[in-house]
Amino acid sequence: MVNGRGLFAIYQEYTLAFEIIILSLRIKNRFLKNDFMLKILVTYAVQGEFAEIKWPDAEVYYVRTGIGKVKAAFHLAEAIRQVEPDIVINMGTAGTIHHKVGDIFVCRHFIDRDMQKLAGLGLSYQLDTSALLEQKGFCKHWTESATCNTGDSFLTELTDIEGDVVDMEAYAQAFVCNSKEIPFISVKYVSDVIGQNSVKHWEDKLADARTGLSHFFNVLKESI
């Protein structure tokens, strides 16, 4: 015959076993969820360009690369080694000749304007990431497609520039991702018009860029 104390002990054992099962299921679900969640690595050059991406069912990692092609390539390669992302998204500001401040461009084609000067020697200076994005099934509903022209100089005077926007990092990052067969796309907020604005104008526009990029990712797109 089981007395009251015995019944309480059985109840305690049953409750503890039940709690252990529930905890195990929660831990298992958490790991399964992480295993199947999309890993997105977001790059940005300076803190003033950072905008948080709040997408469900995605683990979003961020890396600040610094300005310029060498820093961008190095820090991205290190981040890829640690994170092993499914896709890399570059966000940031850019200059333009043909468009206006506040425009946002989704870039899949990239030009290295420094290497373009050596095109006569047969050196490659262009990259396109569309095929790998399509192959992996990313950005299917992102219908925009633009060209980003990258070089290690901040352009303030009009020159013969090919592309929709100009920056100092995107081509290098596209090159790293292409080499590792990782999909890459770049989203650029136009912060200055070449020939009209200065470095100071770019700095003043960073707050607007953050707002614009946040709206683009979290309101207009909401998913990859």
DODRENPA-476548 format. One record per residue: residue in one letter; z, x, y of N, C-alpha, C in turn. Coordinates in steps of 0.02 Angstrom, whole numbers, padded with zeros to 5 digits, always signed. Example, Ala and Ser with C-alpha at 12.3 -4.5 7.8 and 13.67 -1.06 7.14 Angstrom:
a+00390+00660-00284+00390+00615-00225+00390+00660-00165
s+00354+00642-00112+00357+00684-00053+00394+00645+00002
***
This chain:
m+00000+00043-00060+00000+00000+00000+00000+00044+00063
v-00043+00027+00111-00048+00067+00171-00005+00036+00226
n+00041+00076+00254+00083+00050+00308+00046+00054+00375
g+00080+00034+00429+00049+00033+00495+00028+00102+00517
r+00071+00152+00502+00055+00220+00522-00007+00245+00485
g-00012+00226+00421-00070+00246+00381-00134+00215+00407
l-00130+00152+00426-00189+00118+00454-00211+00151+00519
f-00162+00170+00559-00178+00203+00623-00212+00270+00611
a-00188+00307+00560-00218+00372+00544-00290+00363+00521
i-00302+00312+00479-00370+00298+00456-00414+00280+00515
y-00387+00239+00560-00425+00219+00620-00443+00280+00663
q-00394+00325+00670-00406+00385+00710-00462+00427+00679
e-00458+00436+00613-00509+00476+00578-00578+00444+00585
y-00580+00378+00578-00644+00342+00584-00672+00349+00655
t-00628+00340+00705-00649+00345+00774-00675+00415+00790
l-00638+00466+00766-00658+00535+00778-00726+00550+00746
a-00734+00526+00684-00798+00537+00650-00855+00503+00687
f-00842+00443+00712-00892+00405+00750-00911+00442+00814
e-00860+00468+00849-00873+00504+00911-00913+00568+00898
i-00898+00602+00842-00935+00662+00825-01008+00646+00812
i-01021+00590+00777-01090+00570+00763-01127+00555+00828
i-01093+00518+00873-01124+00500+00937-01139+00563+00977
l-01091+00610+00980-01101+00672+01016-01159+00712+00987
s-01162+00714+00920-01217+00751+00888-01284+00720+00905
l-01287+00654+00906-01350+00620+00923-01369+00634+00995
r-01319+00635+01040-01333+00649+01111-01360+00719+01120
i-01328+00767+01085-01351+00837+01090-01421+00843+01062
k-01432+00811+01004-01499+00814+00973-01551+00784+01019
n-01536+00726+01049-01584+00694+01094-01597+00737+01155
r-01545+00770+01180-01554+00812+01239-01602+00870+01223
f-01592+00901+01165-01636+00957+01148-01707+00933+01132
l-01712+00875+01099-01779+00848+01085-01814+00831+01150
k-01777+00803+01197-01806+00785+01262-01832+00847+01297
n-01791+00900+01298-01812+00961+01331-01872+00993+01296
d-01874+00986+01228-01929+01015+01191-01995+00983+01210
f-01994+00918+01225-02055+00882+01239-02068+00869+01313
m-02022+00889+01355-02032+00881+01427-02082+00933+01452
l-02123+00912+01498-02173+00956+01527-02139+01008+01570
k-02156+01071+01561-02129+01125+01602-02179+01141+01657
i-02157+01131+01719-02199+01144+01777-02168+01201+01817
l-02207+01251+01832-02185+01306+01874-02218+01299+01942
v-02178+01293+01994-02203+01284+02062-02193+01348+02102
t-02246+01371+02133-02241+01432+02174-02248+01414+02248
y-02214+01453+02290-02221+01446+02362-02206+01515+02392
a-02236+01529+02449-02232+01597+02476-02167+01609+02515
v-02148+01562+02558-02089+01570+02600-02046+01507+02596
q-01982+01514+02610-01936+01458+02603-01957+01398+02645
g-01988+01411+02701-02009+01356+02745-02062+01311+02715
e-02095+01334+02661-02147+01293+02628-02120+01253+02570
f-02057+01262+02553-02029+01231+02492-02020+01156+02500
a-02045+01118+02450-02033+01046+02446-02017+01029+02374
e-01962+00995+02363-01941+00979+02294-01987+00926+02264
i-02006+00937+02201-02046+00888+02164-02000+00849+02118
k-02000+00783+02125-01955+00740+02086-01996+00696+02040
w-02019+00725+01985-02058+00688+01936-02017+00675+01873
p-02021+00614+01846-01985+00600+01783-02018+00636+01725
d-01978+00648+01674-02004+00679+01612-02037+00747+01624
a-02010+00784+01672-02037+00851+01685-01980+00898+01705
e-01981+00958+01678-01936+01010+01700-01973+01052+01752
v-01949+01052+01813-01983+01087+01867-01945+01150+01885
y-01979+01206+01883-01950+01270+01901-01985+01295+01964
y-01950+01335+02004-01979+01359+02067-01973+01435+02072
v-02023+01465+02103-02019+01536+02117-02048+01550+02186
r-02010+01584+02227-02035+01606+02292-02067+01674+02283
t-02131+01678+02298-02169+01738+02282-02170+01790+02339
g-02158+01767+02400-02169+01812+02457-02242+01807+02478
i-02258+01839+02533-02325+01835+02562-02370+01892+02537
g-02432+01875+02521-02480+01926+02500-02497+01923+02426
k-02555+01949+02409-02580+01944+02340-02539+01983+02289
v-02518+02043+02306-02481+02085+02258-02414+02053+02241
k-02376+02034+02292-02311+02002+02280-02320+01937+02241
a-02370+01898+02260-02382+01834+02227-02396+01843+02153
a-02439+01891+02137-02457+01904+02067-02397+01929+02027
f-02360+01975+02056-02303+02005+02021-02249+01953+02006
h-02227+01917+02057-02172+01870+02047-02193+01811+02003
l-02256+01790+02007-02279+01737+01964-02280+01760+01891
a-02305+01820+01879-02307+01846+01810-02237+01850+01780
e-02188+01871+01819-02119+01874+01796-02092+01805+01780
a-02107+01757+01824-02083+01688+01814-02115+01657+01752
i-02179+01670+01741-02213+01644+01682-02181+01672+01619
r-02164+01735+01619-02133+01766+01561-02066+01732+01544
q-02029+01713+01595-01963+01683+01584-01968+01609+01568
v-02010+01573+01603-02013+01500+01598-02060+01476+01543
e-02115+01511+01533-02169+01489+01487-02192+01419+01505
p-02218+01409+01565-02237+01342+01588-02300+01315+01556
d-02306+01249+01559-02368+01216+01536-02421+01218+01590
i-02399+01219+01653-02445+01220+01709-02410+01253+01769
v-02449+01285+01811-02423+01314+01873-02454+01278+01932
i-02411+01257+01979-02434+01224+02040-02413+01267+02099
n-02461+01286+02139-02447+01322+02201-02446+01272+02259
m-02392+01272+02297-02389+01231+02358-02379+01276+02418
g-02407+01256+02474-02398+01297+02533-02442+01276+02591
t-02442+01319+02641-02482+01305+02701-02546+01347+02700
a-02592+01327+02742-02656+01364+02746-02688+01352+02814
g-02732+01397+02832-02772+01388+02892-02839+01357+02874
t-02876+01338+02924-02942+01308+02913-02987+01320+02972
i-03051+01311+02962-03099+01315+03016-03129+01246+03029
h-03145+01211+02975-03183+01149+02980-03141+01085+02979
h-03077+01090+02966-03035+01030+02959-02980+01030+03012
k-02931+00986+03003-02880+00979+03056-02810+00988+03028
v-02764+01003+03073-02694+01012+03055-02667+00947+03025
g-02632+00953+02969-02604+00894+02935-02644+00873+02874
d-02706+00897+02868-02745+00882+02809-02715+00917+02748
i-02721+00886+02690-02697+00917+02628-02755+00924+02579
f-02761+00983+02549-02816+00997+02503-02790+01017+02435
v-02822+00990+02384-02807+01008+02315-02861+01058+02292
c-02841+01120+02282-02889+01174+02270-02893+01192+02196
r-02955+01194+02171-02969+01215+02103-03017+01275+02101
h-03046+01290+02159-03092+01347+02164-03063+01397+02213
f-03066+01461+02195-03032+01513+02234-03078+01573+02246
i-03073+01599+02307-03113+01657+02328-03067+01712+02353
d-03079+01773+02332-03044+01831+02358-03088+01862+02412
r-03071+01850+02475-03115+01873+02529-03114+01949+02537
d-03062+01981+02512-03061+02054+02514-03111+02084+02464
m-03112+02056+02403-03159+02078+02352-03230+02054+02366
q-03236+02001+02404-03302+01974+02421-03344+02027+02458
k-03311+02069+02495-03345+02122+02532-03378+02173+02485
l-03355+02173+02422-03382+02221+02373-03427+02186+02322
a-03448+02126+02338-03489+02087+02291-03553+02124+02273
g-03579+02165+02319-03639+02203+02307-03632+02253+02251
l-03570+02270+02234-03557+02317+02179-03549+02282+02112
g-03560+02216+02114-03555+02177+02052-03484+02157+02034
l-03437+02162+02080-03368+02144+02067-03358+02069+02077
s-03319+02039+02032-03305+01967+02036-03256+01952+02092
y-03268+01897+02126-03222+01878+02180-03209+01802+02182
q-03231+01765+02131-03221+01693+02129-03190+01672+02063
l-03150+01620+02066-03119+01590+02006-03119+01514+02013
d-03128+01480+01957-03124+01408+01957-03077+01387+01900
t-03029+01345+01915-02979+01326+01865-02990+01256+01837
s-03045+01224+01856-03058+01155+01836-03062+01146+01761
a-03097+01191+01727-03109+01183+01655-03044+01184+01616
l-03000+01231+01631-02937+01235+01594-02891+01175+01609
l-02892+01152+01671-02853+01092+01688-02878+01032+01648
e-02944+01026+01643-02973+00970+01606-02959+00977+01531
q-02966+01038+01506-02954+01051+01435-02883+01033+01415
k-02835+01048+01458-02764+01034+01443-02743+00963+01463
g-02788+00927+01495-02774+00858+01513-02731+00848+01575
f-02733+00896+01621-02693+00892+01682-02735+00869+01742
c-02701+00834+01788-02730+00816+01853-02793+00772+01846
k-02796+00731+01795-02855+00689+01785-02862+00638+01842
h-02806+00615+01869-02809+00566+01923-02807+00599+01992
w-02807+00665+01993-02811+00702+02056-02885+00714+02070
t-02916+00670+02105-02989+00673+02113-03011+00725+02164
e-02965+00748+02206-02983+00796+02258-03001+00864+02228
s-03048+00898+02259-03065+00966+02238-03089+01006+02298
a-03054+01061+02312-03071+01101+02370-03071+01175+02352
t-03093+01216+02400-03096+01289+02390-03047+01323+02436
c-03007+01369+02407-02959+01408+02446-02983+01480+02449
n-02985+01507+02509-03008+01576+02521-02946+01619+02533
t-02935+01670+02491-02874+01710+02494-02889+01782+02515
g-02844+01809+02556-02851+01879+02577-02786+01904+02606
d-02778+01970+02607-02716+02000+02633-02719+02009+02709
s-02731+01955+02744-02731+01957+02817-02720+01886+02843
f-02685+01881+02899-02674+01817+02932-02728+01808+02984
l-02775+01763+02970-02834+01755+03013-02816+01715+03075
t-02832+01742+03133-02821+01707+03196-02885+01701+03237
e-02938+01736+03214-03002+01733+03249-03056+01708+03202
l-03104+01672+03230-03158+01644+03191-03200+01699+03159
t-03211+01692+03093-03254+01738+03057-03296+01696+03008
d-03341+01728+02974-03383+01693+02925-03344+01685+02861
i-03307+01630+02856-03263+01617+02799-03290+01561+02756
e-03295+01573+02692-03317+01522+02644-03257+01485+02617
g-03259+01419+02615-03205+01380+02587-03175+01330+02637
d-03133+01287+02611-03101+01235+02652-03039+01261+02688
v-03000+01301+02653-02938+01327+02682-02931+01401+02666
v-02889+01435+02704-02876+01507+02692-02801+01519+02685
d-02784+01564+02639-02714+01582+02630-02710+01655+02609
m-02651+01676+02584-02641+01746+02566-02615+01756+02495
e-02614+01702+02454-02585+01708+02387-02624+01674+02331
a-02658+01619+02343-02681+01575+02290-02728+01608+02240
y-02777+01647+02264-02824+01679+02217-02787+01723+02167
a-02740+01762+02191-02702+01807+02146-02665+01767+02093
q-02637+01710+02111-02601+01670+02063-02649+01636+02014
a-02706+01615+02039-02757+01586+01995-02780+01638+01944
f-02786+01700+01966-02808+01755+01922-02757+01766+01867
v-02693+01769+01885-02640+01779+01835-02641+01722+01784
c-02643+01661+01808-02642+01603+01763-02704+01601+01719
n-02761+01616+01747-02823+01616+01709-02820+01668+01653
s-02791+01725+01668-02784+01779+01619-02739+01758+01561
k-02690+01716+01576-02642+01695+01525-02659+01626+01497
e-02716+01598+01518-02740+01533+01495-02689+01478+01510
i-02661+01481+01570-02615+01429+01594-02650+01391+01650
p-02652+01325+01646-02684+01285+01700-02651+01299+01767
f-02692+01300+01819-02668+01316+01887-02703+01271+01937
i-02665+01247+01985-02693+01208+02040-02652+01224+02103
s-02685+01221+02160-02651+01238+02223-02658+01180+02272
v-02602+01162+02303-02602+01108+02353-02583+01138+02420
k-02628+01132+02468-02619+01164+02533-02617+01114+02590
y-02567+01123+02632-02559+01084+02694-02587+01126+02751
v-02634+01099+02789-02664+01136+02844-02614+01139+02902
s-02593+01200+02918-02543+01210+02970-02573+01238+03034
d-02633+01265+03030-02663+01295+03090-02739+01297+03084
v-02771+01294+03141-02844+01299+03145-02862+01368+03170
i-02900+01405+03130-02917+01474+03148-02957+01476+03213
g-02935+01520+03257-02968+01525+03322-02935+01484+03376
q-02891+01437+03355-02857+01394+03404-02781+01405+03404
n-02754+01424+03346-02681+01429+03339-02660+01500+03322
s-02595+01513+03326-02568+01580+03315-02517+01579+03259
v-02488+01637+03245-02435+01642+03195-02376+01599+03216
k-02361+01598+03280-02306+01557+03306-02318+01483+03292
h-02380+01462+03299-02398+01392+03285-02386+01376+03212
w-02403+01423+03168-02392+01414+03096-02317+01405+03083
e-02276+01446+03112-02204+01441+03101-02177+01374+03126
d-02204+01350+03182-02181+01286+03210-02201+01227+03166
k-02253+01235+03126-02279+01181+03085-02249+01178+03015
l-02205+01223+02998-02178+01225+02930-02139+01162+02913
a-02101+01135+02959-02063+01074+02946-02111+01016+02930
d-02165+01011+02968-02215+00959+02955-02247+00969+02887
a-02258+01032+02869-02288+01048+02804-02243+01025+02747
r-02179+01038+02753-02132+01018+02700-02133+00942+02691
t-02133+00906+02747-02135+00833+02744-02199+00809+02712
g-02255+00838+02733-02320+00818+02706-02327+00833+02632
l-02304+00891+02611-02309+00910+02540-02263+00867+02497
s-02203+00852+02522-02157+00810+02485-02186+00740+02476
h-02217+00713+02528-02249+00647+02523-02307+00649+02474
f-02345+00702+02476-02403+00708+02430-02380+00706+02358
f-02331+00747+02340-02311+00752+02270-02270+00693+02246
n-02224+00668+02288-02176+00618+02265-02196+00546+02280
v-02245+00536+02323-02267+00468+02340-02339+00457+02319
l-02384+00502+02338-02455+00491+02324-02472+00506+02251
k-02439+00555+02220-02457+00575+02152-02407+00552+02100
e-02346+00572+02106-02291+00552+02062-02296+00578+01990
s-02350+00611+01972-02357+00639+01905-02415+00688+01905
i-02418+00728+01852-02471+00777+01845-02525+00751+01798
***
